[in-house]
Amino acid sequence: MRRSLADDDKCVTKYAQWPFRSGILLTMLVTDGVIVLSEFTLADASTMSLADADSELRRRFDFPEDFVPSVEHSEEVVRRWQCERLAGARYAHAVRAATTLELLGGCELRPLRDGVANVSYWTYPTHRSCGVASRALALLIKIASDDYQFTSLEAEIDSDNIASKTVAERNAFYVAAHRNGRILYMRRLP
């Protein structure tokens, strides 16, 4: 049986608050010692708005053609994600470097139906091809089962998105079907 990154025993769940920028306490959810999943904060908005200009992110996440990135828009996104977390509609997580807390990208779980959630993940341009998304998905899988009690995960991935397909496959997702013009990957959780 092939072992996946999410099966690695080095995932350590811990809920801790660390001092962050401008007196903000940052809640850490889980780390593998290289990256950390945490909450997004308003202090992340400037990095997020710069990343919103990236053509790859815009293409994969269906940004409107006339969208103009701004710090104000990114702050609104963070506020919306915080509300959606409280409502149980979406669990967005910042992906950060464990040593510096630099924002590297993000990942999220969106509940679909009983026990099933959609996953998505993204890495900002300067951090791509470094294993960030694979590590983030491995940690997300762990908390999906342990903290949110999901029993199965799905990821809809564009057929030409080789990097995202590789990330899913490294984390023991399998091709289940084609849906909405994309490949549907699935993974059952323990």
Helices and strands as residue ranges (DSSP letters): G 5-7, E 12-19, G 21-23, E 25-31, E 35-38, G 42-44, H 45-51, H 55-60, H 71-87, E 91-97, E 103-113, E 116-123, G 125-127, H 132-146, E 152-157, H 162-170, E 174-179, E 182-188
